[in-house]
């Protein structure tokens, strides 16, 4: 039984993706840290955030 979104395998994998992206983008050259690096971080972060948001919308009204 899944009681919270953290129990979902897909969320756990997405969370690992975020951690990996943050580690990778730390190594980017200075000129890319504030361009491509920020975009990659925001995109990666949105995946588990959307999973968590969708998990809470399981009622009849949604």
N, C-alpha and C positions, 0 to 999 in steps of 0.2 A: 504494500500500500504506500502510495506517495502522499505524504502529508504536507510537504513544502517543496518549493521549486529546487532547492539545493539537492534534493534526493534524485532529481532527474539526471540520467546519464548525459543527455544532450546538453544540459546546463553545465555540468561538471567539465565536459570537453570544451565548451565555449569559454568557460572560466580559465582553463589551461591555455587556450588560445590567446586570451588577453594577456596573461602573464608572459607568454612567449613573445608576443608582439612588443610589449614594453621592454623586454630584455634586448630584443633585436634592434629596436629603434634607438636605444641608448648608445649603440655603436655607430649610428649614422654620423656622417660629417656634419659639422656645425650648420652649414647652409641648408641642409635637408631636415634637421631636427624640427624646425618650425614650419616646414611646408609639408612634405610627404610624411614625415614622422607623425605629425599631429593628425593628419587625415587617417593614417593607418590605425592609430590608437583609438580615435573616435569611432571608426568603423568596427573595429574588433570589440570595443566596449558595448556597442549597441546590440550585439547578438545576445549575450546573456541578459542584458537589461530587457530586451523585448520578450525573451522567454519568461522571465520573472513577471513581467507585466501581464502577459497572456495567461499565465498560470492562475492568477488571481481572478480572471474573468471567466469563471466557469458556472455562473448562475443562469437562471432562466432568462433574465433580462439581457444578458450578453449573448 
